[in-house]
Amino acid sequence: MARKKTETDKYILLHPKDYMTLIEDHITLNALKIAGVETMPIYKSVRSILKNERVEIHIKPIEKNYR
């Protein structure tokens, strides 16, 4: 999970493990797109759900003792 330093700061702090997971997921998604997953119904379903805002994505602050 990430947290903002202050409300005026545009950047967030991210644990190195979480950053690596984010990078791996991004690379995996790009590889799947190259392989043609964008034409599959499951990908279209996910995009439809996110586009129609049926699922809300929240960023919540974390405790200072995050490990």
C-alpha positions as CSV (number, residue, x, y, z in Angstrom):
1,M,0.0,0.0,0.0
2,A,1.2,3.5,-0.7
3,R,0.8,6.7,1.3
4,K,1.1,10.4,0.5
5,K,3.5,12.5,2.5
6,T,1.2,15.5,2.5
7,E,-2.0,16.6,0.7
8,T,0.0,19.0,-1.4
9,D,2.7,16.5,-2.4
10,K,2.1,14.8,-5.8
11,Y,4.3,11.8,-5.0
12,I,3.7,8.8,-2.8
13,L,5.9,6.5,-0.8
14,L,5.9,2.9,-1.9
15,H,7.6,-0.1,-0.3
16,P,10.3,-1.6,-2.6
17,K,8.5,-5.0,-2.6
18,D,5.2,-3.3,-3.7
19,Y,7.1,-1.3,-6.4
20,M,8.6,-4.5,-7.8
21,T,5.1,-6.1,-7.9
22,L,3.7,-3.1,-9.7
23,I,6.5,-3.3,-12.3
24,E,6.1,-7.0,-12.8
25,D,2.3,-6.7,-13.2
26,H,2.8,-3.9,-15.7
27,I,5.3,-5.9,-17.8
28,T,3.0,-9.0,-17.6
29,L,0.0,-6.9,-18.8
30,N,2.0,-5.5,-21.7
31,A,3.2,-9.0,-22.7
32,L,-0.4,-10.2,-22.7
33,K,-1.5,-7.3,-24.8
34,I,1.2,-8.1,-27.4
35,A,0.0,-11.8,-27.3
36,G,-3.5,-10.6,-28.3
37,V,-5.4,-10.8,-25.0
38,E,-7.2,-7.5,-25.8
39,T,-9.5,-9.4,-28.3
40,M,-10.6,-11.9,-25.6
41,P,-13.9,-11.5,-23.8
42,I,-12.4,-11.6,-20.4
43,Y,-10.2,-8.6,-21.1
44,K,-13.1,-6.7,-22.5
45,S,-15.1,-7.6,-19.4
46,V,-12.4,-6.2,-17.1
47,R,-12.1,-3.0,-19.1
48,S,-15.9,-2.6,-19.1
49,I,-16.1,-2.9,-15.3
50,L,-13.4,-0.4,-14.8
51,K,-14.7,2.0,-17.3
52,N,-18.3,2.0,-16.0
53,E,-16.9,2.6,-12.5
54,R,-18.7,-0.4,-11.0
55,V,-15.6,-1.0,-8.8
56,E,-14.3,2.0,-6.8
57,I,-10.6,2.3,-6.3
58,H,-9.6,4.1,-3.1
59,I,-6.2,5.1,-1.8
60,K,-6.1,5.0,2.0
61,P,-3.3,6.3,4.2
62,I,-1.2,3.7,6.0
63,E,0.3,3.6,9.4
64,K,3.8,5.0,9.9
65,N,5.1,1.5,11.1
66,Y,4.4,-0.1,7.7
67,R,6.5,-3.2,7.1
